[in-house]
Amino acid sequence: MTSLLAGCATNPNVLQIHKVTAETIGLASTDELTMGPVTKGKEDFLVGAELTFKATTAKGRVFNCSTFMTPGILLEPPTYSRLTCTK
């Protein structure tokens, strides 16, 4: 008897987004960055979705950021692409 495990990880991994955002903005550490709530947009036909959030540095610079999340398959974590942050 064979059973299949099917499913996708569709929730954002906020810790991974936090790390990549700090690197993108040019910060040395995630300790220098706080993030507002991550808002998930409408999912496309492959269940990918645009995520938006505010990122604030320790020096008070505020960025409006977005990234596209593609869900992981089975036990794989989601992947993120097209991260942009603008003042």
Secondary structure by P-SEA (a helix, b strand, c coil): cbbbbbbbbcccaaaaaaaaaaaaacccccccccccbbbbcccccccbbbbbbbbbcccccccbbbbbbbbbccccccccccccccc
